[in-house]
């Protein structure tokens, strides 16, 4: 009996739909973009029951009287069936779930989401969840292994992966699909399907074919959408969208984006049924009836259809396959009759002559017995591929890995042990920092449009004043470009036409009329990465060579790279190169980095050390800060900066993932600044790359070192101090390289660092951590150590003050050794350390006896009147210069007559904050300003007031006397 295609009927509004049968086959259940789930008793049901589950419904699954749906509110909901009563929420995602499915027993549900994750949830206890992470784009579909051991998933990142559920690990992954950034932009939904009962085969729709993967060995064979031995009226290039197995596991149905419905007999690889959608719409939902005699399907226009009568054709398909060839089934090219017609005439088909050859592998032999197509049809005859097969599946193209044909009578080969150790990681492909991937429809920073003969390219340069559209180039193939203020470097790849690759440069700053030059690379050598610097251009090629050119086109340096290049970045006289050091394992990339410095001192700063990445991540961006410090970002969002003061080590300074609201959100970095401390990024909602329209907005993220306990006051100040030290190391590098630096900014940074040290010192004193106070004082300058001594003495911590005075002596001796000795005045004070260590000594008579004076004595004796800090004995005698007191030397002492000449701590604070007070209250007079200042000053804690006063005194250099009224 031929298959009957019933007339389709309206089910949902226009958009994506899904369909399934209940366990008994009594009901057809559909969902659509209108957010409704409809329960149909048959295709002729004019009043189906409707359940609203949300604004949109993306997928549904039904088993054991439980209906689960994936709605647009980012949840997977449960409803009773057929009542349709809500029964709770099974799980949640940060974005919408794209596909859900039951396992064979109905005890588990797997759901894939646009946040790149796959969750496996127990129906009996939804808190028991397993999360599978590894995809880099939204998940398209998921399917359970009938034995409940594996789970397969397809993703928009182009991969199809198989996971071990209990271990939550990825067994294997194939790069089969075309990449996209969202499910709606995917070329195919790639609805995977695992063969029921036997669980031997995994069906994967790949463009116009269905690839069947053998369980455990993961080898595959093709099922073609159309046989090449006949022609039909519809297009022969329809990508397959969904596949579904019959309940018996012998037949496989597929629906394409052009509306073609096909059923195969998997054992014989014969097409036993073919139907075309009545309007040619894309088939996006497909389900078999539990009896196997009916197929329900839905399209992207919201319509529901049924293919009925498949039991007859399916049951007789094995007999038909044994007696009939493709030529007998489709002897008339323009005959639209069902495929079952004319099957009885297969026996009258004449046998082929021995000399005749036919390219159609699906023709049956003259004996009438089905030909053994490949080893994957019989587990007993299939050869285990061992460890080599598991490794090759990640690197070898699909067409190169086929299933071997083994005769049925061949003896079973002995199985070799399967290697279950670490698997090689596919090496990261070369990319250009700051450029989005080539598979995206619209890209940054270059926008291109294809024509029939060439590629028209328009380069937009916003940073060059008055240069909006630089030039329109006519290239055969454009790869990538690099733009600076001085020039623009391009690469064209005509090597696709067996010609030489070309490197082209537009020199904006050239003073002659020729602003463009071009160079041909050796034949067979293609550029993988390029960058520009100050007066030079670099190109890394496929021959593991790095070619250096001057900005005018002169060939300069040429040297080999230790491995295939990943990316390069240039800044001034610095060139940063990242390459593959070797093969990584278990998802890790083995990358090396070299930092070269050109100019007067040509040297290699970093000699190929490993590039530290986060676990199981890859390099996402490489470049320099605006101040010239190397920096890179991995796929986990961790930003690392080169720490030149620590032997060129890499320090993490920010994690962009901490600022993301959802797990599928990312930040696309466009610039890094050390002063001010800013990380400029473009927020990407649900994607790794920003959209070109509308114009994206730039967000500024703060730096934050991942120190411990940053929620406490101590941890916050420590993080601020070390971040300031790290991000101001560029002053020393620029100064040593001959660049002019901002001395005011450098002094301001040092002042902030010393203020933070003093605050941490005060906090440690308050917590009675005197040993920690000494450690902090070792980081202070000599002036601030002197302030710390006064703070410790006023806090009645005399032992701490004694140790700090020793430290002040050490710093004084260091300064004395560095600076030339000045002529000593009459009766100079010379501080020497005693053998017992804690005092200040003065050279005495020739007998060698020393008069010992303590810095604390002078503080105590002069505590009641304003005097110079650390006077010799508190007397009014002549002041003397010492190495310790040189930065703190007071003015010649004069008689103090009025308190108005004494600058108190409040007065210093008022002078420092006067501008802020006047800006907030411009209408206030001087008296009111003082009152407002006194109110704010009193709100400060005692320790904070003291630290602020000491810091402000340090900033003015002790040019006046001080009364600590804090």
QUIBEL-V361630 format. One record per residue. N is the residue number from 0. RES is the residue in one small letter. SS is DSSP state (~ for helix, > for strand, _ for the rest). OMEGA is omega in degrees with one decimal (none if undefined). NEAR is the number of other C-alpha atoms within 10 Angstrom. Layout:
# QUIBEL-V361630
n->{N;N}
res->{RES;RES}
ss->{SS;SS}
omega->{OMEGA;OMEGA}
near->{NEAR;NEAR}
This chain:
# QUIBEL-V361630
n->{0;1;2;3;4;5;6;7;8;9;10;11;12;13;14;15;16;17;18;19;20;21;22;23;24;25;26;27;28;29;30;31;32;33;34;35;36;37;38;39;40;41;42;43;44;45;46;47;48;49;50;51;52;53;54;55;56;57;58;59;60;61;62;63;64;65;66;67;68;69;70;71;72;73;74;75;76;77;78;79;80;81;82;83;84;85;86;87;88;89;90;91;92;93;94;95;96;97;98;99;100;101;102;103;104;105;106;107;108;109;110;111;112;113;114;115;116;117;118;119;120;121;122;123;124;125;126;127;128;129;130;131;132;133;134;135;136;137;138;139;140;141;142;143;144;145;146;147;148;149;150;151;152;153;154;155;156;157;158;159;160;161;162;163;164;165;166;167;168;169;170;171;172;173;174;175;176;177;178;179;180;181;182;183;184;185;186;187;188;189;190;191;192;193;194;195;196;197;198;199;200;201;202;203;204;205;206;207;208;209;210;211;212;213;214;215;216;217;218;219;220;221;222;223;224;225;226;227;228;229;230;231;232;233;234;235;236;237;238;239;240;241;242;243;244;245;246;247;248;249;250;251;252;253;254;255;256;257;258;259;260;261;262;263;264;265;266;267;268;269;270;271;272;273;274;275;276;277;278;279;280;281;282;283;284;285;286;287;288;289;290;291;292;293;294;295;296;297;298;299;300;301;302;303;304;305;306;307;308;309;310;311;312;313;314;315;316;317;318;319;320;321;322;323;324;325;326;327;328;329;330;331;332;333;334;335;336;337;338;339;340;341;342;343;344;345;346;347;348;349;350;351;352;353;354;355;356;357;358;359;360;361;362;363;364;365;366;367;368;369;370;371;372;373;374;375;376;377;378;379;380;381;382;383;384;385;386;387;388;389;390;391;392;393;394;395;396;397;398;399;400;401;402;403;404;405;406;407;408;409;410;411;412;413;414;415;416;417;418;419;420;421;422;423;424;425;426;427;428;429;430;431;432;433;434;435;436;437;438;439;440;441;442;443;444;445;446;447;448;449;450;451;452;453;454;455;456;457;458;459;460;461;462;463;464;465;466;467;468;469;470;471;472;473;474;475;476;477;478;479;480;481;482;483;484;485;486;487;488;489;490;491;492;493;494;495;496;497;498;499;500;501;502;503;504;505;506;507;508;509;510;511;512;513;514;515;516;517;518;519;520;521;522;523;524;525;526;527;528;529;530;531;532;533;534;535;536;537;538;539;540;541;542;543;544;545;546;547;548;549;550;551;552;553;554;555;556;557;558;559;560;561;562;563;564;565;566;567;568;569;570;571;572;573;574;575;576;577;578;579;580;581;582;583;584;585;586;587;588;589;590;591;592;593;594;595;596;597;598;599;600;601;602;603;604;605;606;607;608;609;610;611;612;613;614;615;616;617;618;619;620;621;622;623;624;625;626;627;628;629;630;631;632;633;634;635;636;637;638;639;640;641;642;643;644;645;646;647;648;649;650;651;652;653;654;655;656;657;658;659;660;661;662;663;664;665;666;667;668;669;670;671;672;673;674;675;676;677;678;679;680;681;682;683;684;685;686;687;688;689;690;691;692;693;694;695;696;697;698;699;700;701;702;703;704;705;706;707;708;709;710;711;712;713;714;715;716;717;718;719;720;721;722;723;724;725;726;727;728;729;730;731;732;733;734;735;736;737;738;739;740;741;742;743;744;745;746;747;748;749;750;751;752;753;754;755;756;757;758;759;760;761;762;763;764;765;766;767;768;769;770;771;772;773;774;775;776;777;778;779;780;781;782;783;784;785;786;787;788;789;790;791;792;793;794;795;796;797;798;799;800;801;802;803;804;805;806;807;808;809;810;811;812;813;814;815;816;817;818;819;820;821;822;823;824;825;826;827;828;829;830;831;832;833;834;835;836;837;838;839;840;841;842;843;844;845;846;847;848;849;850;851;852;853;854;855;856;857;858;859;860;861;862;863;864;865;866;867;868;869;870;871;872;873;874;875;876;877;878;879;880;881;882;883;884;885;886;887;888;889;890;891;892;893;894;895;896;897;898;899;900;901;902;903;904;905;906;907;908;909;910;911;912;913;914;915;916;917;918;919;920;921;922;923;924;925;926;927;928;929;930;931;932;933;934;935;936;937;938;939;940;941;942;943;944;945;946;947;948;949;950;951;952;953;954;955;956;957;958;959;960;961;962;963;964;965}
res->{x;x;x;x;x;x;x;x;x;x;x;x;x;x;x;x;x;x;x;x;x;x;x;x;x;x;x;x;x;x;x;x;x;x;x;x;x;x;x;x;x;x;x;x;x;x;x;x;x;x;x;x;x;x;x;x;x;x;x;x;x;x;x;x;x;x;x;x;x;x;x;x;x;x;x;x;x;x;x;x;x;x;x;x;x;x;x;x;x;x;x;x;x;x;x;x;x;x;x;x;x;x;x;x;x;x;x;x;x;x;x;x;x;x;x;x;x;x;x;x;x;x;x;x;x;x;x;x;x;x;x;x;x;x;x;x;x;x;x;x;x;x;x;x;x;x;x;x;x;x;x;x;x;x;x;x;x;x;x;x;x;x;x;x;x;x;x;x;x;x;x;x;x;x;x;x;x;x;x;x;x;x;x;x;x;x;x;x;x;x;x;x;x;x;x;x;x;x;x;x;x;x;x;x;x;x;x;x;x;x;x;x;x;x;x;x;x;x;x;x;x;x;x;x;x;x;x;x;x;x;x;x;x;x;x;x;x;x;x;x;x;x;x;x;x;x;x;x;x;x;x;x;x;x;x;x;x;x;x;x;x;x;x;x;x;x;x;x;x;x;x;x;x;x;x;x;x;x;x;x;x;x;x;x;x;x;x;x;x;x;x;x;x;x;x;x;x;x;x;x;x;x;x;x;x;x;x;x;x;x;x;x;x;x;x;x;x;x;x;x;x;x;x;x;x;x;x;x;x;x;x;x;x;x;x;x;x;x;x;x;x;x;x;x;x;x;x;x;x;x;x;x;x;x;x;x;x;x;x;x;x;x;x;x;x;x;x;x;x;x;x;x;x;x;x;x;x;x;x;x;x;x;x;x;x;x;x;x;x;x;x;x;x;x;x;x;x;x;x;x;x;x;x;x;x;x;x;x;x;x;x;x;x;x;x;x;x;x;x;x;x;x;x;x;x;x;x;x;x;x;x;x;x;x;x;x;x;x;x;x;x;x;x;x;x;x;x;x;x;x;x;x;x;x;x;x;x;x;x;x;x;x;x;x;x;x;x;x;x;x;x;x;x;x;x;x;x;x;x;x;x;x;x;x;x;x;x;x;x;x;x;x;x;x;x;x;x;x;x;x;x;x;x;x;x;x;x;x;x;x;x;x;x;x;x;x;x;x;x;x;x;x;x;x;x;x;x;x;x;x;x;x;x;x;x;x;x;x;x;x;x;x;x;x;x;x;x;x;x;x;x;x;x;x;x;x;x;x;x;x;x;x;x;x;x;x;x;x;x;x;x;x;x;x;x;x;x;x;x;x;x;x;x;x;x;x;x;x;x;x;x;x;x;x;x;x;x;x;x;x;x;x;x;x;x;x;x;x;x;x;x;x;x;x;x;x;x;x;x;x;x;x;x;x;x;x;x;x;x;x;x;x;x;x;x;x;x;x;x;x;x;x;x;x;x;x;x;x;x;x;x;x;x;x;x;x;x;x;x;x;x;x;x;x;x;x;x;x;x;x;x;x;x;x;x;x;x;x;x;x;x;x;x;x;x;x;x;x;x;x;x;x;x;x;x;x;x;x;x;x;x;x;x;x;x;x;x;x;x;x;x;x;x;x;x;x;x;x;x;x;x;x;x;x;x;x;x;x;x;x;x;x;x;x;x;x;x;x;x;x;x;x;x;x;x;x;x;x;x;x;x;x;x;x;x;x;x;x;x;x;x;x;x;x;x;x;x;x;x;x;x;x;x;x;x;x;x;x;x;x;x;x;x;x;x;x;x;x;x;x;x;x;x;x;x;x;x;x;x;x;x;x;x;x;x;x;x;x;x;x;x;x;x;x;x;x;x;x;x;x;x;x;x;x;x;x;x;x;x;x;x;x;x;x;x;x;x;x;x;x;x;x;x;x;x;x;x;x;x;x;x;x;x;x;x;x;x;x;x;x;x;x;x;x;x;x;x;x;x;x;x;x;x;x;x;x;x;x;x;x;x;x;x;x;x;x;x;x;x;x;x;x;x;x;x;x;x;x;x;x;x;x;x;x;x;x;x;x;x;x;x;x;x;x;x;x;x;x;x;x;x;x;x;x;x;x;x;x;x;x;x;x;x;x;x;x;x;x;x;x;x;x;x;x;x;x;x;x;x;x;x;x;x;x;x;x;x;x;x;x;x;x;x;x;x;x}
ss->{_;_;_;>;>;_;_;_;>;>;_;_;_;_;_;_;_;>;>;>;>;_;_;_;_;_;_;>;>;>;>;_;_;_;_;>;>;>;>;>;_;_;_;_;_;_;_;_;>;>;>;>;_;_;_;_;>;>;>;>;>;>;>;_;_;>;>;>;>;>;>;_;_;_;>;>;>;>;>;>;_;_;_;_;_;>;>;>;>;>;>;>;_;_;_;_;>;>;>;>;>;>;_;_;_;_;_;>;>;>;>;>;>;_;_;_;_;>;>;>;>;>;_;_;_;_;_;_;>;>;>;>;_;_;_;_;_;_;>;>;>;>;>;>;_;_;_;_;_;>;>;>;>;>;>;_;_;_;>;>;>;>;>;>;_;_;_;_;>;>;>;>;>;>;>;_;_;_;_;_;_;_;~;~;~;_;_;_;_;_;>;_;>;>;_;_;_;_;_;_;>;>;>;>;>;>;_;_;>;>;>;>;>;>;_;_;_;_;_;>;>;>;>;>;_;_;_;_;_;_;_;_;_;_;_;_;_;_;_;>;>;>;>;>;>;_;_;_;_;_;>;>;>;>;>;>;_;_;_;>;>;>;>;>;>;_;_;_;_;>;>;>;>;>;>;>;_;_;_;_;_;_;>;>;>;>;>;>;_;_;_;_;_;>;>;>;>;>;>;_;_;_;>;>;>;>;>;>;_;~;~;~;~;~;~;_;~;~;~;~;~;~;~;_;_;~;~;~;~;_;_;_;_;_;_;_;_;_;_;_;_;_;~;~;~;~;~;~;_;_;_;_;_;_;_;_;_;_;_;_;_;_;_;_;_;_;_;_;_;_;_;_;_;_;~;~;~;_;_;_;_;_;_;_;_;~;~;~;~;~;~;~;_;_;_;_;_;~;~;~;_;_;_;_;_;_;_;_;_;_;_;_;_;_;_;_;_;_;_;_;_;_;_;>;_;_;_;_;_;_;_;_;_;_;_;_;_;_;_;_;_;_;_;_;_;>;>;>;>;>;_;_;_;_;>;>;>;>;>;>;_;_;_;_;_;_;_;_;>;>;>;>;>;>;>;_;_;>;>;>;>;>;>;_;_;_;>;>;>;>;>;>;_;~;~;~;~;_;_;_;_;>;>;>;>;>;>;_;_;_;_;_;_;_;_;>;>;>;>;>;_;_;_;_;_;_;>;>;>;>;>;>;_;_;_;>;>;>;>;>;>;_;_;_;>;>;>;>;>;>;_;_;_;_;>;>;>;>;>;>;_;_;_;_;>;>;>;>;>;>;>;_;_;>;>;>;>;>;>;>;_;_;_;_;>;_;_;_;_;_;>;>;>;>;>;>;>;_;_;_;_;_;>;>;>;>;>;>;>;>;_;_;_;_;_;_;_;_;>;>;>;>;>;>;_;_;_;_;_;>;>;>;>;>;_;_;_;>;>;>;>;>;>;~;~;~;_;_;>;>;>;>;>;>;>;~;~;~;~;_;_;_;_;_;_;>;>;>;>;>;>;>;>;_;_;_;_;>;>;>;>;>;>;>;_;_;_;_;_;_;_;_;_;_;_;_;_;>;>;>;>;_;_;_;_;_;_;_;_;_;_;_;~;~;~;~;~;~;~;~;~;~;~;~;~;~;~;_;_;~;~;~;~;~;~;~;_;_;_;_;_;_;~;~;~;~;~;~;~;~;~;~;~;~;~;~;~;~;~;~;~;~;~;~;~;~;_;_;_;~;~;~;~;~;~;~;~;~;_;_;_;~;~;~;~;~;~;~;~;~;~;~;~;~;_;_;_;~;~;~;~;~;~;~;~;~;~;~;~;~;~;~;~;~;~;~;~;~;_;_;_;_;_;_;_;_;_;_;_;_;_;>;_;_;_;_;_;_;_;>;>;>;>;_;_;_;_;_;_;>;>;>;>;_;~;~;~;~;~;~;~;_;_;_;_;_;_;_;_;_;_;_;_;_;_;_;_;_;_;_;_;_;_;_;_;_;_;_;_;_;_;_;_;_;_;_;_;_;~;~;~;_;>;>;~;~;~;~;~;~;~;~;~;~;~;~;~;~;~;~;_;_;_;_;_;~;~;~;~;~;~;~;~;~;~;~;~;~;~;_;_;~;~;~;~;~;~;~;~;~;~;~;~;~;~;~;_;_;_;_;_;>;>;_;_;_}
omega->{-179.8;178.9;-178.9;175.5;-178.2;-179.4;-177.7;179.9;-178.2;178.9;-177.1;176.8;-177.0;-179.7;-177.0;178.2;176.8;-173.8;173.6;173.2;171.0;-174.1;-178.1;-176.7;-178.0;-174.9;167.9;-176.6;-179.4;172.8;-176.1;-176.7;174.5;177.6;-177.5;169.0;-178.0;-178.6;-176.2;173.4;174.9;178.7;-178.8;-179.0;-178.1;-178.4;-179.7;177.1;-175.2;177.8;177.5;-177.3;-179.2;179.3;176.3;175.0;-173.8;-177.4;177.5;176.8;-173.5;175.8;175.6;177.4;178.1;179.1;177.8;-177.4;174.3;-175.9;-176.1;177.0;174.8;-179.2;168.6;-172.4;177.9;173.8;173.8;-178.6;4.5;-177.2;179.9;179.7;177.7;-177.6;175.0;178.9;-177.5;179.6;-180.0;173.8;175.4;172.7;-175.8;172.0;-174.9;-178.9;177.8;-179.7;174.5;166.6;-173.1;-178.8;-178.0;-179.5;-177.8;174.1;174.1;-178.6;173.9;-172.0;176.4;175.9;172.5;-174.4;172.7;179.6;174.0;-171.3;175.6;-180.0;-178.3;-179.5;-175.5;176.4;177.0;-176.9;172.8;-177.6;179.8;-179.1;179.0;177.4;-178.9;-179.6;179.2;-178.6;-179.0;-176.3;177.4;176.6;-179.0;165.7;-179.4;176.7;175.6;178.5;-177.7;171.5;179.3;-179.4;175.1;-173.8;176.6;176.0;175.8;-175.4;169.0;-172.5;173.8;-175.3;168.9;-167.8;-174.1;-179.5;-179.8;-179.8;-180.0;-179.3;-177.1;179.8;179.0;174.1;-171.0;-166.4;173.6;-175.3;176.3;-178.0;178.8;-178.4;-177.6;178.8;-178.5;179.4;179.8;175.0;177.6;177.5;-179.1;178.2;179.0;-177.5;-179.2;177.6;-176.0;178.3;-179.4;-169.0;172.2;-178.5;-179.1;176.2;-179.8;-177.8;-175.9;-179.8;170.5;179.7;-179.5;-177.5;180.0;179.2;178.1;179.6;175.7;169.8;-172.6;173.9;-175.1;162.1;-174.7;178.1;-179.0;177.6;-179.8;-175.7;177.1;179.6;177.7;-173.8;-177.1;-176.2;178.2;-178.6;179.8;178.3;179.9;-175.0;-176.5;173.6;179.7;178.3;171.7;-178.7;178.7;178.2;-179.0;-174.7;-178.2;178.5;-178.8;174.4;-173.7;-179.9;176.7;177.2;-179.3;177.0;-174.6;176.2;178.9;164.1;-171.2;-177.0;-179.8;-178.2;-179.7;174.7;-175.0;179.5;177.4;177.5;179.8;176.9;-173.8;177.9;176.2;179.7;-178.1;176.4;-177.3;176.6;-175.2;-179.3;176.6;171.5;-179.9;178.0;179.9;-176.9;-174.6;175.9;173.6;-178.9;177.7;-179.0;-177.2;174.0;176.9;-178.0;-179.3;178.2;-177.4;167.2;-174.9;177.6;-179.7;-176.5;-178.6;-178.8;-178.3;-177.9;-179.0;-174.2;179.9;176.1;178.5;-179.5;-178.3;-173.2;-167.9;174.0;178.6;-179.1;179.9;-179.7;-176.2;-178.6;177.4;-177.3;-174.9;178.1;-177.7;-178.6;178.9;-173.8;-178.0;179.8;178.3;-179.5;-178.4;-180.0;-178.3;-178.0;-178.3;-179.4;-178.3;177.9;-177.7;176.3;-178.9;-177.8;-178.6;177.7;179.5;-179.6;-176.5;-179.8;-175.7;178.2;-177.8;176.8;-175.2;-180.0;-179.2;-179.5;-176.6;179.3;177.3;-171.1;-175.0;-173.7;-173.6;178.8;-177.3;-179.2;-176.9;-178.9;-177.3;-179.9;175.6;-175.6;175.7;-174.4;-177.7;-178.8;-179.4;179.7;-176.0;-176.7;-178.3;-171.5;-173.9;177.9;-176.5;-175.8;-177.4;-177.2;-179.5;178.2;-175.4;178.3;-178.4;178.7;-178.8;-175.8;-177.3;179.5;-178.9;-179.7;178.5;-177.4;176.0;178.9;-178.8;178.8;-178.2;178.5;-179.7;-179.2;178.3;177.8;176.0;-178.0;178.8;179.7;178.9;179.8;178.5;-179.6;-179.9;179.2;178.7;-175.6;-175.5;-176.0;178.7;-177.8;177.3;-169.8;166.5;2.2;-176.7;177.1;-175.5;176.6;-176.0;171.3;-176.6;-174.8;-174.5;179.3;178.0;-173.6;174.2;-177.8;179.2;-179.3;-177.6;-174.3;-178.1;-177.0;176.1;-177.2;-177.4;175.2;-174.8;-176.6;174.2;-177.6;177.1;-175.2;176.8;176.1;179.1;-177.0;177.0;-177.1;177.1;-172.1;170.8;179.1;-173.9;-172.9;175.4;-174.8;-176.5;175.8;172.6;-174.8;173.9;176.5;174.0;177.5;177.9;174.4;-179.9;172.1;-176.4;175.0;-174.3;-178.8;172.6;-174.7;-176.6;-172.2;178.8;-176.6;176.7;-176.1;-179.3;-177.6;-176.5;173.5;-175.0;179.4;177.7;176.5;176.5;-176.8;-178.9;179.8;-177.7;178.6;177.6;179.6;178.1;178.9;-179.5;175.3;-178.5;177.9;-179.6;175.9;-176.9;178.3;175.1;-170.6;179.0;178.0;-178.3;178.5;172.0;-177.2;-177.6;179.6;169.0;-177.7;177.1;175.6;179.1;177.2;-175.6;-175.8;175.9;178.1;-175.8;176.2;-179.5;-178.3;179.0;-176.6;174.8;176.1;178.4;175.9;179.7;177.2;-179.6;179.4;-176.2;176.1;-178.7;-176.5;174.9;-175.7;178.3;176.0;-177.9;-179.6;176.4;-179.0;177.4;176.4;-179.9;174.6;177.8;-176.1;173.9;-176.5;173.8;175.9;-178.9;179.2;178.0;-178.3;-179.5;176.9;-179.5;-176.3;176.9;-175.3;177.2;-169.6;173.5;177.8;178.0;177.3;-176.5;176.7;173.6;-176.2;177.5;178.2;177.5;-178.0;-179.2;-177.0;178.9;179.9;179.8;171.4;178.5;179.7;174.3;178.2;178.5;-174.9;174.8;-178.0;177.2;-175.2;175.9;176.8;-178.9;179.2;-179.7;-176.4;179.2;178.8;-176.7;-178.0;-177.4;177.1;177.8;173.7;-177.9;-178.0;175.5;-177.0;-178.7;172.1;-176.3;-179.9;178.4;-178.8;-179.8;178.7;179.6;-178.3;179.8;178.1;179.6;174.8;178.4;-171.9;177.2;-180.0;179.5;-179.8;177.1;178.5;3.7;-176.5;-175.2;172.3;-176.0;-175.4;173.2;178.1;179.4;-178.2;177.6;-178.5;176.4;-174.6;-175.3;173.5;179.0;177.4;-2.8;-178.2;-174.6;177.3;-178.6;176.4;-179.4;178.5;179.1;172.3;177.3;178.0;-178.3;176.2;-178.6;172.7;178.8;175.8;178.3;179.8;179.3;-179.7;178.9;179.4;176.6;179.3;179.4;-178.1;-175.7;174.2;177.7;178.5;-177.5;-174.1;174.7;174.5;-176.9;177.8;179.6;179.4;-179.6;179.6;179.4;179.1;177.0;179.5;173.2;-177.7;177.8;-177.4;177.9;177.3;178.0;178.4;177.7;178.2;177.7;177.7;178.5;179.5;179.6;176.8;177.9;177.1;179.9;177.2;177.6;176.5;179.0;178.9;179.2;175.2;179.6;180.0;179.6;176.0;-173.9;177.6;177.0;177.8;179.1;177.4;177.6;-179.4;177.7;178.2;-176.4;170.8;-176.6;-180.0;-177.2;174.6;177.4;175.9;178.0;176.9;178.9;180.0;-179.3;179.5;178.5;176.2;178.0;175.5;-172.4;178.2;177.5;179.6;177.6;-179.0;178.6;176.7;173.6;179.8;177.7;177.1;179.3;179.0;178.2;178.5;177.3;177.1;-179.7;177.8;-178.4;-175.8;178.4;179.9;174.4;179.2;-179.1;176.5;-178.5;-177.1;-179.7;174.3;179.4;-177.6;175.0;179.2;175.0;179.0;178.7;171.6;-169.4;-174.9;176.7;-176.5;176.5;-178.0;-177.3;-176.5;-179.2;178.9;176.8;177.2;-177.9;173.9;-175.2;174.4;-177.9;179.7;-179.1;179.9;-179.8;179.0;-176.4;-176.9;-177.4;-175.5;-175.8;179.7;-178.3;177.9;177.4;-179.1;176.2;172.3;-170.3;179.9;-179.4;-178.8;178.9;-179.5;-176.4;178.2;-176.7;178.7;176.4;176.7;-177.7;-172.2;-175.5;178.3;-175.1;-174.8;-179.9;174.9;173.9;-172.2;174.9;-177.8;-179.8;-177.3;-175.7;176.6;-179.6;179.3;-178.6;179.2;178.6;177.7;177.6;179.9;177.0;179.1;179.9;179.7;-179.2;-173.7;-178.5;-179.3;179.8;-179.6;179.4;177.9;179.1;-177.0;-176.0;-176.1;-176.4;172.9;-173.9;-179.3;179.5;177.9;179.2;178.3;179.0;179.6;179.4;177.9;179.1;-177.9;-178.7;178.6;179.0;176.2;-177.5;-179.5;-178.7;178.3;-179.2;-179.7;179.6;179.9;-179.7;179.6;179.3;175.8;177.4;-178.3;179.6;172.2;178.0;178.6;177.2;-179.9;-171.5;170.3;-177.9;179.1;-176.9;none}
near->{12;16;22;14;18;13;13;18;15;12;23;24;17;15;16;24;32;28;25;26;23;21;13;10;16;14;19;20;25;29;33;30;24;20;22;22;30;22;25;20;16;14;18;11;10;10;10;18;16;16;17;15;24;19;13;22;27;22;28;27;23;22;20;12;15;18;22;27;28;30;26;19;18;18;20;25;21;24;20;16;17;14;11;20;12;15;13;13;14;20;20;17;22;19;20;22;33;25;27;24;23;23;18;16;11;16;14;19;25;23;28;29;29;28;24;26;23;28;23;26;21;17;17;10;11;15;11;10;17;16;16;21;15;16;21;20;26;29;30;28;28;30;25;29;26;19;14;15;12;21;25;25;28;29;32;29;22;21;22;24;19;23;22;17;21;11;12;16;15;18;19;19;21;19;19;18;21;16;20;19;21;17;18;12;13;19;17;22;25;29;25;24;24;26;23;20;13;13;16;21;24;24;25;28;28;18;22;18;19;25;21;23;20;22;17;16;18;23;24;25;23;20;21;17;25;18;16;13;15;13;15;14;9;12;10;14;14;19;23;31;28;27;26;23;25;22;17;13;20;19;22;24;22;26;31;28;23;21;24;24;23;20;23;23;20;18;19;20;20;24;25;26;20;19;19;17;20;13;9;14;19;22;28;28;27;27;24;23;21;17;13;21;19;20;22;22;24;31;29;21;20;23;21;25;21;21;18;18;17;21;16;14;20;23;13;15;24;17;15;21;26;20;24;24;23;20;13;18;20;20;13;13;10;10;11;13;13;18;19;20;13;14;19;12;12;18;15;10;13;8;11;11;8;6;6;6;8;10;8;12;12;20;21;19;15;14;10;16;12;19;19;15;19;19;22;28;20;16;13;13;19;22;19;19;16;16;16;11;17;22;17;14;19;18;15;13;12;17;9;9;14;14;20;15;14;19;13;14;7;10;10;13;11;8;11;11;10;15;13;10;9;11;17;18;18;16;20;17;12;18;22;22;22;17;17;18;14;13;11;14;13;17;17;16;16;17;14;14;10;11;8;5;9;14;16;17;18;16;18;17;18;11;11;15;8;9;12;12;11;16;12;10;14;14;17;17;19;19;15;20;20;22;20;18;15;16;24;22;24;19;24;20;20;16;17;11;10;10;14;19;23;19;19;18;22;21;20;17;11;14;8;6;6;11;14;16;14;14;14;12;17;12;11;14;17;22;25;24;26;28;27;29;22;18;15;22;26;25;21;26;21;15;17;18;19;21;19;21;17;16;24;18;17;12;15;12;11;13;11;12;20;15;17;23;29;24;25;27;25;26;21;15;19;23;24;22;25;25;24;23;20;14;13;19;16;14;17;18;26;20;26;22;22;20;19;17;18;16;12;8;9;11;12;14;15;18;11;18;15;16;19;19;21;15;13;16;15;19;25;20;23;25;24;22;19;13;17;19;22;25;22;25;24;20;19;18;24;18;25;22;22;21;20;17;13;10;10;14;15;18;17;19;21;21;21;23;17;12;15;16;11;15;18;23;20;26;23;23;25;16;16;27;17;20;15;9;17;16;21;18;20;19;24;17;17;21;22;20;22;22;18;13;7;7;8;13;9;16;15;15;17;14;21;18;19;13;12;11;12;16;8;10;12;14;15;16;17;20;19;17;19;16;18;19;17;19;22;19;17;22;18;14;17;15;12;10;13;8;11;10;14;11;10;9;13;16;11;13;18;16;16;17;21;22;21;21;24;26;20;23;24;22;17;18;19;12;10;12;14;19;13;15;23;20;11;17;24;16;13;20;14;22;18;20;24;23;18;27;25;20;21;22;18;14;14;11;15;14;13;20;26;20;19;23;23;19;20;22;21;16;20;19;17;12;14;15;10;9;10;8;9;10;8;12;11;8;8;14;18;15;19;18;16;13;7;6;12;19;20;20;18;16;15;11;9;7;6;8;11;15;11;16;15;16;22;17;15;19;21;12;14;17;13;9;10;13;21;22;21;20;22;18;15;17;12;11;10;11;18;17;17;19;21;22;17;12;14;20;20;18;12;8;13;7;5;12;8;7;9;8;11;15;15;19;21;21;15;18;19;20;11;12;12;15;12;11;17;14;9;10;13;11;10;13;11;10;9;12;18;17;12;15;19;15;11;12;16;12;10;13;11;11;15;15;20;20;23;21;23;22;22;19;21;19;12;10;14;17;13;13;18;21;17;14;10;18}
